[in-house]
Amino acid sequence: MVVPYEGQSYSALKKRSQQDGRLFEDPLFPTNDRSLFYQNNSVGHVTWRRPQELSRNPRLFVDGISAHDLHQGQLGNCWFVAACSSLASREALWQKQRRLLVFLSWMILMETVWSKRWMVLETELGDTFRVLVIPDWKDQEWDSERPESYAGIFHFQFWRLGQWVDVVIDDRLPTLNGNLIYCHSNDTNEFWSALVEKAYAKMCGCYEALDGGNTADALVDFTGGVSEPMDLTENNYKTDENQRSQLFERVLKVHNRGGLISCSIRATTAADMELRLDCGLVKGHAYAVTDVRRVRLGHGLLAFFRSDKLTMIRMRNPWGQREWTGPWSDSSEEWQKVSKSERERMGVTVEDDGEFWMTFDDFIANFTDLILCRLINTSYLSLHKTWEEAVMRGSWHRHDDPLLNRAGGCSNNKHTFLQNPQFMFDVKKPEDEVLICLQQKDRRATLRDGRGENLPIGFDIHRVELNRKYRIHAPQQKVGGSIYINSRSVFLRTDLPEGRYVIITTTFEPGLEGEFLLRIFTDVPSDCSELTLDEPPQTCWSGLCGFPSLVSQVHVLQADGLAAHDSDGASDPYVIITCEGEKVRSAVQKNTCSPSFNTKGLFYRKRSNRPISIQIFNHNVLLDSFLGQVTLPAEPGEIKKTLHLKDKGDRRDNDLPGTITVAIVTSSTLTSI
């Protein structure tokens, strides 16, 4: 679903302009300094002109779209232009629309048989088209045969906080001395980049709002994907060849699956910003990655049989000039090692156009930051890996009541941290790769009012009881978390074992308020939901059936010396915790007589005299076998014990081999755990 920005309908406004015979003038983004600057004009006398006043033959695109189209203007928005270059370099995204038309015709014939899959495919295609940012671009193009149809209006789509937003603009562009001030194309007849920039500036408040920013944000806004920032100075990438090789595979996979990539060299001081190094690279400057590939070395037929290939990456400077001057730069002698046909396939040119190749080793040696924007595939028809996505909206807001406060700050604030929003999800495989992205509402448009700075945000992940349904009130087992940073989004990719988890989303300081979007991607559905209740609610049946007076957390840590029931001399044990009829079962531990269960259950108890039963079984193909049990009373307080296993009926103290270690916390305050 696409939402019109500020309620402006492109089709209705265009129709009205055509009927009136007047070119559209956008009342929400007028041609004055307020649309350019927050406060003072720092450019000079600006004249707003339409493309037909700047060109005799204005076009949205000239000879298609290319990363070479874009040039950064007088704004410090290399981050935005680099993201545009990344998008423009993905020709497959533009060509896919044409290739799919024939396929869609065939699918329409099969609509009856494939009706359900058609709906899924249609959704996927819709998302693919929206990646283009420029919807129905052919209809927006100037039509020389029907000049009366031109209404001076365009619209572009960006992904903001979980939804696609359609932004309408008029075509009046800021110029100085007859030239475009900001982003422009190589060809003076081409205007797509300047118009996209204007739409983005409108959404952000003004052009000055684009002066300094984060490429990761723009990549997400263009795709609806998930951006993963990576610090190339960590994980021994610069010294460990194996780590570099694994990283290259990851970068190549993101590129091959349509993702967008950007990189930069970190500037540590103000003097470092846009400082040109001896190798031609520029510090504090965003580059677009436009290609990633293995390059075949050698000439002729023998080159096809050689196993050695060079891992290489191509980048573009948004300035359209100033390139890498080291090995494999445009005119370097290293290119003689590659056949002419291979160079043509790679698009190697000897021009100072801002685009250049490097080996991946040189890339790691020189660059410090990398951003991978994945286009998350959720289609069941895809041949590639698909993800299950959970999307949760929330907010940080203050309240005097600790049980209602949702602005507790990070874990440094021990008394308020657990008052933050909490979201529960399950990992249902023995181990699963989980992607988590927390994105706050963009505040750039409110900078004029002094409220536009991003909040420092982050999240922690806690492993909790397998049957938890209510909010956490005491710290649990932290298994991961993001960094805290004042960026629009933070990201974490992690592997988690089977179990139940709670994500606690926070601002760094307590008391800060804002809206956010949480996205969780797993291999199988995670059943994610927000935890809103603090304890079991009282109902009309509570008087008849009773209401819990105690809460017990039972933690089975491990067992040792279990009987070997399998032919290989081990067992496949699992544990079941039972309390007042409710059961919690752990995952099966394979081939061990000393399992580390690390399994918790949480029980709200109405009868304090009922014991807690813990049983261990061996998993078999047909019928599971009993390995032993213990029963424990749970009075208010904390205990941790290692107990010998007993047979059913508790006939003797130590009639089965093995011990089990458990920890139990019981409280009469239901909001204490």
C-alpha positions as CSV (number, residue, x, y, z in Angstrom):
1,M,0.0,0.0,0.0
2,V,1.3,3.5,-0.9
3,V,0.3,6.5,1.2
4,P,0.1,9.9,-0.4
5,Y,2.5,12.3,1.4
6,E,0.6,15.1,3.1
7,G,-2.6,13.8,1.4
8,Q,-1.5,15.0,-2.0
9,S,-2.9,12.7,-4.8
10,Y,-0.7,12.7,-7.9
11,S,-3.4,11.7,-10.3
12,A,-6.0,14.2,-8.9
13,L,-3.5,17.1,-8.9
14,K,-2.3,16.3,-12.4
15,K,-5.8,16.0,-13.8
16,R,-6.8,19.3,-12.2
17,S,-3.7,21.0,-13.7
18,Q,-4.5,19.6,-17.2
19,Q,-8.1,20.8,-17.0
20,D,-7.0,24.3,-15.9
21,G,-4.3,24.4,-18.6
22,R,-1.8,25.5,-16.0
23,L,1.5,23.9,-14.9
24,F,1.3,22.5,-11.4
25,E,2.7,24.7,-8.6
26,D,3.2,22.8,-5.3
27,P,1.8,24.9,-2.4
28,L,3.5,22.6,0.2
29,F,7.0,23.2,-1.2
30,P,7.0,26.8,-2.7
31,T,9.8,28.4,-4.6
32,N,11.3,30.4,-1.8
33,D,14.2,30.2,0.7
34,R,12.1,28.2,3.2
35,S,12.2,25.2,0.8
36,L,16.0,25.6,0.5
37,F,17.3,26.5,4.0
38,Y,16.4,26.3,7.6
39,Q,17.3,29.9,8.3
40,N,19.7,31.9,6.1
41,N,20.4,31.7,2.4
42,S,24.0,30.6,2.0
43,V,24.0,30.2,-1.8
44,G,23.0,33.6,-3.3
45,H,20.2,34.7,-5.5
46,V,18.3,31.6,-6.5
47,T,16.0,31.4,-9.5
48,W,13.6,28.5,-9.8
49,R,13.2,27.2,-13.3
50,R,11.3,24.4,-15.0
51,P,13.3,21.9,-17.2
52,Q,12.0,23.4,-20.4
53,E,13.6,26.7,-19.4
54,L,16.9,24.9,-19.0
55,S,16.8,22.6,-22.0
56,R,15.2,22.5,-25.4
57,N,14.5,18.8,-25.1
58,P,14.0,17.9,-21.4
59,R,13.8,14.3,-20.6
60,L,13.4,12.2,-17.4
61,F,15.9,9.7,-18.8
62,V,18.4,10.0,-21.6
63,D,19.6,6.5,-22.8
64,G,18.2,4.8,-19.7
65,I,19.6,5.1,-16.2
66,S,23.2,4.8,-15.1
67,A,25.3,5.5,-12.1
68,H,27.2,8.0,-14.4
69,D,24.1,10.2,-14.6
70,L,24.6,11.7,-11.2
71,H,26.7,14.5,-10.0
72,Q,26.7,16.0,-6.6
73,G,25.9,19.7,-6.4
74,Q,26.6,22.4,-3.7
75,L,25.0,20.3,-1.0
76,G,27.1,18.0,1.3
77,N,24.8,15.1,0.4
78,C,27.3,12.7,-1.1
79,W,25.5,10.1,1.1
80,F,22.2,10.7,-0.8
81,V,23.9,10.8,-4.3
82,A,25.9,7.6,-3.5
83,A,22.6,5.9,-2.7
84,C,21.1,7.1,-5.9
85,S,24.2,5.8,-7.8
86,S,23.8,2.4,-6.2
87,L,20.2,2.3,-7.3
88,A,21.0,3.5,-10.8
89,S,23.7,0.9,-11.2
90,R,21.1,-1.9,-10.7
91,E,20.0,-2.1,-14.3
92,A,18.4,-5.4,-13.7
93,L,15.8,-3.7,-11.6
94,W,14.8,-1.6,-14.6
95,Q,15.1,-4.3,-17.2
96,K,13.1,-6.8,-15.0
97,Q,9.9,-4.9,-15.7
98,R,10.1,-5.5,-19.4
99,R,11.1,-9.2,-19.1
100,L,8.2,-9.9,-16.8
101,L,5.6,-8.6,-19.1
102,V,5.7,-11.8,-21.2
103,F,5.7,-13.9,-18.1
104,L,2.7,-12.0,-16.7
105,S,0.7,-12.6,-19.8
106,W,1.2,-16.3,-19.4
107,M,0.3,-16.1,-15.7
108,I,-3.0,-14.3,-16.5
109,L,-4.0,-17.4,-18.5
110,M,-3.3,-19.5,-15.5
111,E,-5.0,-17.2,-13.1
112,T,-7.8,-19.7,-12.2
113,V,-5.3,-22.5,-11.4
114,W,-2.8,-20.2,-9.8
115,S,-5.0,-17.7,-8.1
116,K,-3.5,-17.9,-4.7
117,R,0.1,-17.9,-6.0
118,W,-0.8,-15.1,-8.4
119,M,-1.6,-12.9,-5.5
120,V,1.7,-13.7,-3.9
121,L,3.6,-13.0,-7.1
122,E,1.7,-9.8,-7.7
123,T,2.8,-8.5,-4.3
124,E,6.4,-9.4,-5.0
125,L,6.3,-7.6,-8.3
126,G,4.8,-4.6,-6.8
127,D,7.6,-4.4,-4.3
128,T,10.1,-4.9,-7.1
129,F,8.7,-2.0,-9.1
130,R,8.7,0.3,-6.0
131,V,12.4,-0.4,-5.6
132,L,12.7,1.9,-8.6
133,V,11.6,4.9,-6.5
134,I,10.2,6.4,-9.8
135,P,6.7,4.8,-10.3
136,D,5.1,4.6,-13.8
137,W,8.2,6.4,-15.2
138,K,7.1,6.1,-18.8
139,D,3.9,8.0,-18.0
140,Q,5.9,10.7,-16.3
141,E,8.3,11.1,-19.3
142,W,7.9,14.2,-21.5
143,D,5.8,13.3,-24.6
144,S,6.9,15.3,-27.6
145,E,3.9,14.2,-29.6
146,R,1.4,15.3,-26.9
147,P,3.0,18.4,-25.3
148,E,-0.4,19.4,-23.9
149,S,-0.4,16.4,-21.6
150,Y,2.6,17.8,-19.7
151,A,1.4,19.3,-16.4
152,G,4.7,20.1,-14.6
153,I,4.1,17.5,-11.9
154,F,6.0,14.4,-10.9
155,H,5.8,11.9,-8.0
156,F,8.3,9.6,-6.4
157,Q,8.0,6.9,-3.8
158,F,10.1,6.3,-0.6
159,W,9.9,3.8,2.1
160,R,9.4,5.5,5.5
161,L,8.9,3.7,8.8
162,G,7.2,0.6,7.3
163,Q,5.2,2.0,4.4
164,W,5.7,3.4,0.9
165,V,5.1,7.2,0.8
166,D,4.2,8.9,-2.6
167,V,5.7,12.4,-2.7
168,V,4.3,14.9,-5.3
169,I,6.4,17.8,-6.5
170,D,6.3,20.4,-9.3
171,D,9.2,20.6,-11.7
172,R,10.6,24.0,-10.6
173,L,14.2,23.5,-9.7
174,P,16.7,25.9,-7.9
175,T,19.3,27.4,-10.2
176,L,22.1,29.9,-9.9
177,N,23.4,31.7,-13.0
178,G,21.3,29.5,-15.2
179,N,22.7,26.2,-13.8
180,L,21.2,23.6,-11.4
181,I,22.6,24.2,-7.9
182,Y,22.2,20.7,-6.6
183,C,22.2,17.2,-8.0
184,H,22.3,17.0,-11.8
185,S,23.0,14.6,-14.6
186,N,25.8,14.4,-17.0
187,D,23.4,15.2,-19.9
188,T,21.9,18.6,-19.6
189,N,18.6,17.2,-21.0
190,E,18.2,14.6,-18.3
191,F,16.4,15.6,-15.0
192,W,15.5,12.4,-13.1
193,S,18.2,12.9,-10.5
194,A,17.4,16.5,-9.8
195,L,13.6,15.7,-9.5
196,V,14.2,12.7,-7.2
197,E,16.4,14.9,-5.0
198,K,13.7,17.6,-4.8
199,A,11.1,15.0,-3.7
200,Y,13.5,13.7,-1.0
201,A,14.2,17.3,0.1
202,K,10.5,18.0,0.4
203,M,9.9,14.9,2.5
204,C,12.9,15.9,4.8
205,G,11.8,19.5,5.1
206,C,14.1,21.5,2.8
207,Y,17.2,21.1,0.7
208,E,19.5,22.0,3.6
209,A,18.1,18.9,5.5
210,L,20.1,16.8,3.0
211,D,23.4,18.5,4.0
212,G,25.1,15.7,5.9
213,G,23.4,12.4,6.4
214,N,23.7,8.6,6.4
215,T,23.8,6.5,3.2
216,A,22.2,3.6,5.1
217,D,19.1,5.7,5.6
218,A,18.8,6.6,1.9
219,L,19.4,3.0,0.8
220,V,16.5,1.9,3.1
221,D,14.3,4.7,1.9
222,F,14.9,3.7,-1.7
223,T,14.3,-0.1,-1.2
224,G,12.4,-0.9,2.0
225,G,15.4,-3.2,2.6
226,V,17.5,-3.6,5.7
227,S,20.9,-1.9,6.0
228,E,23.7,-3.5,7.9
229,P,26.6,-1.1,8.7
230,M,30.0,-2.9,9.0
231,D,33.2,-1.7,10.6
232,L,36.0,-3.0,8.3
233,T,38.6,-2.3,11.0
234,E,37.1,-5.0,13.2
235,N,37.0,-8.8,12.9
236,N,40.6,-8.9,11.6
237,Y,39.4,-8.2,8.0
238,K,42.7,-6.4,7.3
239,T,44.9,-9.2,8.5
240,D,42.9,-12.5,8.2
241,E,42.6,-13.8,4.7
242,N,39.8,-16.2,5.7
243,Q,37.8,-13.4,7.3
244,R,38.2,-11.3,4.1
245,S,37.1,-14.2,1.9
246,Q,34.0,-14.8,4.0
247,L,33.2,-11.1,3.8
248,F,33.6,-11.0,0.1
249,E,31.1,-13.9,-0.3
250,R,28.6,-12.0,1.8
251,V,29.1,-8.8,-0.2
252,L,28.9,-10.7,-3.5
253,K,25.6,-12.4,-2.3
254,V,24.0,-9.1,-1.4
255,H,25.0,-7.6,-4.7
256,N,23.9,-10.6,-6.8
257,R,20.5,-10.6,-5.1
258,G,19.8,-7.0,-5.9
259,G,21.0,-5.3,-2.8
260,L,22.6,-1.9,-2.7
261,I,26.0,-1.2,-1.2
262,S,27.9,1.9,-0.1
263,C,31.3,2.5,1.5
264,S,33.5,5.2,3.0
265,I,36.7,6.1,4.7
266,R,36.1,7.4,8.2
267,A,37.1,11.0,9.0
268,T,38.3,11.3,12.6
269,T,38.7,15.1,12.6
270,A,37.1,18.1,10.9
271,A,40.3,18.6,8.9
272,D,39.9,15.0,7.6
273,M,36.5,15.7,6.0
274,E,36.8,15.4,2.2
275,L,40.6,15.2,2.5
276,R,42.0,13.6,-0.7
277,L,44.6,10.9,0.0
278,D,47.7,10.2,-2.0
279,C,45.9,7.1,-3.5
280,G,43.1,9.4,-4.9
281,L,40.4,8.3,-2.4
282,V,38.6,10.9,-0.3
283,K,38.0,10.7,3.5
284,G,34.6,11.3,5.1
285,H,33.0,10.8,1.7
286,A,30.4,8.2,0.6
287,Y,31.1,6.0,-2.4
288,A,28.5,3.8,-4.2
289,V,29.5,0.2,-4.9
290,T,28.3,-0.5,-8.5
291,D,29.7,-4.0,-9.1
292,V,31.2,-7.0,-7.3
293,R,32.6,-9.9,-9.1
294,R,35.3,-12.5,-9.6
295,V,37.5,-11.6,-12.6
296,R,39.0,-14.2,-14.8
297,L,42.8,-13.6,-15.4
298,G,44.5,-14.5,-18.6
299,H,43.8,-14.4,-22.4
300,G,42.3,-16.7,-24.9
301,L,40.8,-20.2,-24.4
302,L,43.2,-21.1,-21.6
303,A,41.8,-18.4,-19.4
304,F,38.6,-20.4,-19.1
305,F,40.4,-23.3,-17.6
306,R,42.3,-21.4,-15.0
307,S,41.0,-21.7,-11.5
308,D,42.5,-18.5,-10.2
309,K,40.2,-15.5,-10.2
310,L,40.6,-12.1,-8.7
311,T,38.0,-10.8,-6.3
312,M,37.2,-7.2,-7.3
313,I,34.8,-4.4,-6.4
314,R,33.8,-1.3,-8.4
315,M,33.0,2.0,-6.8
316,R,31.8,5.4,-7.9
317,N,32.6,8.8,-6.4
318,P,29.4,11.0,-6.5
319,W,31.5,13.9,-7.6
320,G,32.0,12.2,-11.0
321,Q,35.7,12.6,-10.7
322,R,38.7,11.9,-8.4
323,E,39.3,8.1,-8.5
324,W,41.6,5.5,-7.0
325,T,45.1,5.8,-8.5
326,G,46.5,2.5,-7.2
327,P,46.6,-1.0,-8.7
328,W,43.8,-1.7,-11.2
329,S,42.9,1.9,-11.5
330,D,41.6,2.9,-15.0
331,S,44.9,3.1,-16.9
332,S,47.1,0.8,-14.8
333,E,49.2,-1.9,-16.3
334,E,47.4,-4.6,-14.3
335,W,44.5,-4.6,-16.8
336,Q,46.8,-6.2,-19.3
337,K,46.3,-9.4,-17.3
338,V,42.7,-9.5,-18.3
339,S,41.4,-10.2,-21.8
340,K,39.7,-7.5,-23.8
341,S,36.4,-9.4,-23.8
342,E,36.5,-9.7,-20.0
343,R,37.2,-5.9,-19.7
344,E,34.3,-5.2,-21.9
345,R,32.0,-7.4,-19.8
346,M,33.2,-5.5,-16.8
347,G,32.6,-2.1,-18.4
348,V,36.2,-0.9,-17.9
349,T,36.7,2.6,-19.2
350,V,39.7,4.9,-19.1
351,E,37.9,8.1,-18.1
352,D,37.9,10.4,-15.1
353,D,34.2,9.7,-14.5
354,G,34.5,8.9,-10.8
355,E,34.1,5.1,-11.3
356,F,36.9,2.7,-10.7
357,W,37.9,-0.9,-9.8
358,M,39.9,-2.2,-6.9
359,T,40.9,-5.6,-5.7
360,F,38.9,-6.6,-2.6
361,D,42.1,-6.8,-0.6
362,D,42.9,-3.2,-1.5
363,F,39.4,-2.2,-0.7
364,I,39.6,-3.7,2.8
365,A,43.0,-2.1,3.3
366,N,41.8,1.4,2.4
367,F,38.1,1.7,3.4
368,T,36.8,1.6,7.0
369,D,33.0,1.4,6.7
370,L,30.7,-0.7,4.5
371,I,26.9,-0.6,4.3
372,L,25.1,-3.7,3.0
373,C,21.4,-2.9,2.2
374,R,19.6,-6.3,1.7
375,L,16.4,-6.5,-0.3
376,I,14.7,-9.0,2.1
377,N,13.0,-11.7,0.1
378,T,9.7,-12.8,1.6
379,S,8.2,-14.4,-1.5
380,Y,7.3,-18.1,-1.4
381,L,7.9,-18.4,-5.1
382,S,11.5,-17.3,-5.0
383,L,14.4,-19.7,-5.8
384,H,16.6,-17.8,-3.3
385,K,16.4,-17.9,0.5
386,T,13.2,-16.4,1.8
387,W,12.6,-14.8,5.2
388,E,9.7,-14.6,7.5
389,E,9.1,-11.0,8.5
390,A,7.5,-9.7,11.7
391,V,6.8,-5.9,11.8
392,M,6.0,-4.2,15.1
393,R,5.3,-0.5,15.7
394,G,5.8,1.1,19.0
395,S,6.8,4.3,20.9
396,W,8.8,5.5,23.8
397,H,6.6,7.6,26.1
398,R,6.9,8.9,29.6
399,H,4.5,8.1,32.5
400,D,4.7,8.7,36.2
401,D,3.5,5.1,36.9
402,P,6.5,2.7,36.5
403,L,4.2,0.0,35.1
404,L,3.0,2.4,32.4
405,N,6.3,4.2,31.7
406,R,7.8,3.2,28.3
407,A,10.9,5.5,28.2
408,G,13.3,3.8,30.6
409,G,16.6,4.3,28.8
410,C,19.3,1.7,28.3
411,S,20.5,-1.0,30.8
412,N,22.7,1.6,32.5
413,N,19.5,2.8,34.1
414,K,18.9,-0.3,36.3
415,H,15.7,0.9,37.9
416,T,13.9,1.9,34.7
417,F,15.4,-0.2,31.9
418,L,12.8,-2.9,32.0
419,Q,10.0,-0.3,31.7
420,N,10.8,0.0,28.0
421,P,8.7,-1.6,25.2
422,Q,9.2,-5.4,25.1
423,F,8.7,-7.7,22.1
424,M,8.7,-11.5,22.3
425,F,9.6,-13.9,19.5
426,D,10.4,-17.6,19.2
427,V,13.3,-19.4,17.4
428,K,11.8,-22.7,16.4
429,K,14.8,-24.4,14.8
430,P,17.8,-25.8,16.6
431,E,19.6,-22.7,15.5
432,D,18.4,-19.8,13.2
433,E,20.0,-16.7,11.7
434,V,18.0,-13.7,12.9
435,L,18.0,-10.2,11.4
436,I,16.7,-7.4,13.7
437,C,16.3,-3.8,12.6
438,L,15.1,-1.0,14.9
439,Q,14.2,2.2,13.1
440,Q,13.1,5.4,14.6
441,K,10.8,8.0,13.0
442,D,12.8,10.4,10.9
443,R,13.1,13.8,12.7
444,R,15.0,15.6,10.0
445,A,11.8,17.6,8.9
446,T,11.5,19.0,12.5
447,L,15.1,20.4,12.6
448,R,13.7,23.9,11.8
449,D,11.9,23.7,15.2
450,G,15.0,22.5,17.0
451,R,13.7,19.0,17.5
452,G,15.2,17.2,14.6
453,E,18.2,15.4,16.1
454,N,18.0,11.6,16.0
455,L,17.7,9.9,19.3
456,P,20.5,7.5,20.4
457,I,18.7,4.2,20.1
458,G,19.4,0.5,20.5
459,F,18.1,-2.8,21.8
460,D,18.9,-5.8,24.0
461,I,17.9,-9.4,23.5
462,H,17.1,-11.6,26.5
463,R,16.5,-15.3,26.5
464,V,13.4,-16.0,28.6
465,E,11.2,-18.8,29.8
466,L,9.7,-21.0,27.1
467,N,6.1,-20.2,28.3
468,R,6.5,-16.5,29.2
469,K,3.4,-14.4,28.3
470,Y,3.9,-11.3,30.4
471,R,6.5,-8.5,30.6
472,I,9.9,-9.0,32.2
473,H,10.3,-7.4,35.6
474,A,13.8,-8.8,36.5
475,P,16.9,-9.1,34.3
476,Q,17.1,-12.3,32.3
477,Q,19.9,-13.9,30.3
478,K,21.1,-11.3,27.8
479,V,22.2,-13.1,24.6
480,G,22.8,-10.1,22.3
481,G,22.1,-6.5,21.5
482,S,22.9,-3.7,19.2
483,I,25.2,-0.7,19.6
484,Y,23.6,2.6,20.7
485,I,23.8,5.3,18.1
486,N,21.9,8.4,17.1
487,S,21.1,7.1,13.6
488,R,17.7,6.4,12.1
489,S,18.2,2.7,12.4
490,V,20.3,0.1,14.2
491,F,20.8,-3.5,12.9
492,L,21.9,-6.8,14.3
493,R,22.5,-10.1,12.5
494,T,22.9,-13.0,14.9
495,D,22.5,-16.8,15.3
496,L,20.3,-17.9,18.1
497,P,19.5,-21.4,19.5
498,E,15.9,-22.6,19.8
499,G,14.0,-20.9,22.5
500,R,11.9,-17.8,23.4
501,Y,13.4,-14.3,23.4
502,V,12.4,-10.8,24.3
503,I,13.8,-7.7,22.6
504,I,13.8,-4.6,24.7
505,T,13.9,-1.5,22.6
506,T,15.3,1.6,24.2
507,T,16.7,5.1,23.9
508,F,20.1,5.6,25.5
509,E,18.9,8.1,28.1
510,P,15.6,7.7,30.0
511,G,12.7,10.0,29.5
512,L,13.2,10.5,25.7
513,E,10.1,10.1,23.6
514,G,9.7,8.9,20.0
515,E,8.1,6.4,17.6
516,F,9.8,3.4,16.2
517,L,9.5,0.4,13.9
518,L,10.9,-3.0,14.8
519,R,11.5,-5.6,12.0
520,I,12.5,-9.2,12.8
521,F,13.5,-11.7,10.0
522,T,13.7,-15.4,10.7
523,D,13.8,-18.6,8.6
524,V,10.4,-19.8,10.1
525,P,7.6,-17.7,11.6
526,S,8.7,-16.3,14.9
527,D,5.2,-15.5,16.3
528,C,6.4,-12.1,17.4
529,S,4.1,-10.0,19.6
530,E,4.4,-7.1,22.0
531,L,4.3,-7.9,25.8
532,T,1.8,-5.4,27.2
533,L,0.5,-7.1,30.4
534,D,2.5,-7.2,33.6
535,E,0.7,-10.2,35.1
536,P,-2.3,-12.5,34.5
537,P,-5.4,-10.3,34.3
538,Q,-8.3,-10.7,36.7
539,T,-11.5,-11.9,35.1
540,C,-15.1,-12.6,36.1
541,W,-14.0,-16.2,36.8
542,S,-11.2,-15.3,39.1
543,G,-13.5,-15.4,42.2
544,L,-14.6,-18.9,41.4
545,C,-11.4,-20.4,40.0
546,G,-9.0,-18.4,42.1
547,F,-6.2,-16.0,41.2
548,P,-2.5,-16.6,41.4
549,S,-0.8,-15.7,44.6
550,L,2.7,-16.8,43.8
551,V,5.0,-16.7,40.7
552,S,7.8,-19.3,40.3
553,Q,10.6,-19.3,37.8
554,V,12.1,-22.7,37.4
555,H,15.5,-22.9,35.7
556,V,16.8,-26.3,34.8
557,L,20.5,-25.7,34.1
558,Q,22.0,-29.1,33.4
559,A,22.1,-32.8,34.1
560,D,25.1,-35.1,34.6
561,G,25.7,-38.9,34.5
562,L,22.4,-39.9,32.9
563,A,21.9,-43.5,31.8
564,A,22.9,-44.3,28.2
565,H,19.8,-45.6,26.5
566,D,21.0,-45.5,22.9
567,S,23.2,-48.0,21.1
568,D,25.9,-45.5,20.6
569,G,26.5,-45.3,24.4
570,A,24.7,-41.9,24.9
571,S,21.2,-40.6,25.0
572,D,19.0,-37.8,23.4
573,P,17.6,-36.3,26.6
574,Y,15.0,-33.6,27.1
575,V,13.3,-32.2,30.2
576,I,9.7,-31.5,31.1
577,I,8.8,-29.0,33.9
578,T,5.3,-29.4,35.3
579,C,3.5,-27.1,37.7
580,E,-0.2,-27.2,38.5
581,G,-1.0,-28.9,35.2
582,E,1.1,-26.5,33.0
583,K,4.1,-28.1,31.2
584,V,7.2,-26.7,29.7
585,R,9.4,-29.0,27.5
586,S,12.9,-28.3,26.4
587,A,14.6,-29.0,23.1
588,V,16.2,-32.4,22.7
589,Q,20.0,-32.5,23.4
590,K,21.7,-34.9,21.0
591,N,24.1,-37.7,21.9
592,T,25.0,-36.7,25.5
593,C,24.6,-38.1,29.0
594,S,25.4,-34.6,30.5
595,P,23.1,-32.2,28.7
596,S,23.1,-28.4,29.3
597,F,19.4,-27.7,29.2
598,N,19.4,-24.1,30.2
599,T,15.6,-24.3,30.1
600,K,13.2,-22.0,32.0
601,G,9.5,-22.1,32.8
602,L,7.4,-19.4,34.5
603,F,4.4,-20.4,36.5
604,Y,1.7,-18.3,38.2
605,R,0.5,-20.5,41.0
606,K,-2.8,-20.6,42.8
607,R,-1.9,-23.6,45.1
608,S,1.4,-23.1,47.0
609,N,1.3,-26.6,48.4
610,R,1.5,-28.3,45.0
611,P,5.1,-29.4,44.2
612,I,7.0,-28.7,41.0
613,S,7.9,-31.8,39.0
614,I,10.9,-32.1,36.7
615,Q,11.3,-35.2,34.5
616,I,14.0,-36.2,32.0
617,F,13.2,-38.4,29.1
618,N,15.3,-39.9,26.3
619,H,13.9,-39.2,22.8
620,N,13.4,-42.3,20.7
621,V,11.8,-42.9,17.3
622,L,8.8,-44.8,18.6
623,L,8.5,-44.4,22.4
624,D,10.5,-42.1,24.6
625,S,12.1,-43.7,27.7
626,F,12.1,-42.3,31.2
627,L,15.5,-41.3,32.7
628,G,14.5,-39.9,36.1
629,Q,12.7,-37.1,38.0
630,V,12.7,-34.8,41.0
631,T,9.9,-33.1,42.8
632,L,10.4,-29.8,44.6
633,P,8.3,-27.6,46.8
634,A,8.6,-23.9,45.9
635,E,8.2,-21.6,48.9
636,P,8.9,-17.9,48.5
637,G,12.6,-17.3,48.1
638,E,15.5,-18.6,46.0
639,I,17.1,-22.0,45.9
640,K,19.7,-23.6,43.7
641,K,20.3,-27.4,44.1
642,T,21.9,-30.4,42.5
643,L,19.6,-33.4,43.1
644,H,19.9,-37.1,42.4
645,L,17.3,-38.4,40.0
646,K,14.6,-40.7,41.3
647,D,12.4,-43.3,39.8
648,K,8.7,-42.7,39.4
649,G,6.9,-42.9,42.7
650,D,9.9,-41.7,44.6
651,R,10.6,-45.1,46.1
652,R,14.2,-44.5,46.9
653,D,16.5,-41.5,47.2
654,N,18.9,-42.5,44.6
655,D,17.5,-45.3,42.5
656,L,18.4,-43.9,39.0
657,P,21.8,-42.8,37.7
658,G,22.4,-39.1,37.2
659,T,21.9,-35.7,38.8
660,I,20.1,-32.5,37.8
661,T,20.9,-28.9,38.7
662,V,17.9,-26.5,39.1
663,A,17.4,-23.0,40.4
664,I,14.0,-21.8,41.5
665,V,12.9,-18.2,42.3
666,T,9.4,-17.8,44.0
667,S,7.7,-14.6,45.0
668,S,4.4,-13.5,46.2
669,T,4.7,-10.3,44.1
670,L,3.6,-11.3,40.6
671,T,5.5,-8.4,39.0
672,S,8.8,-9.3,40.5
673,I,10.2,-11.7,37.8
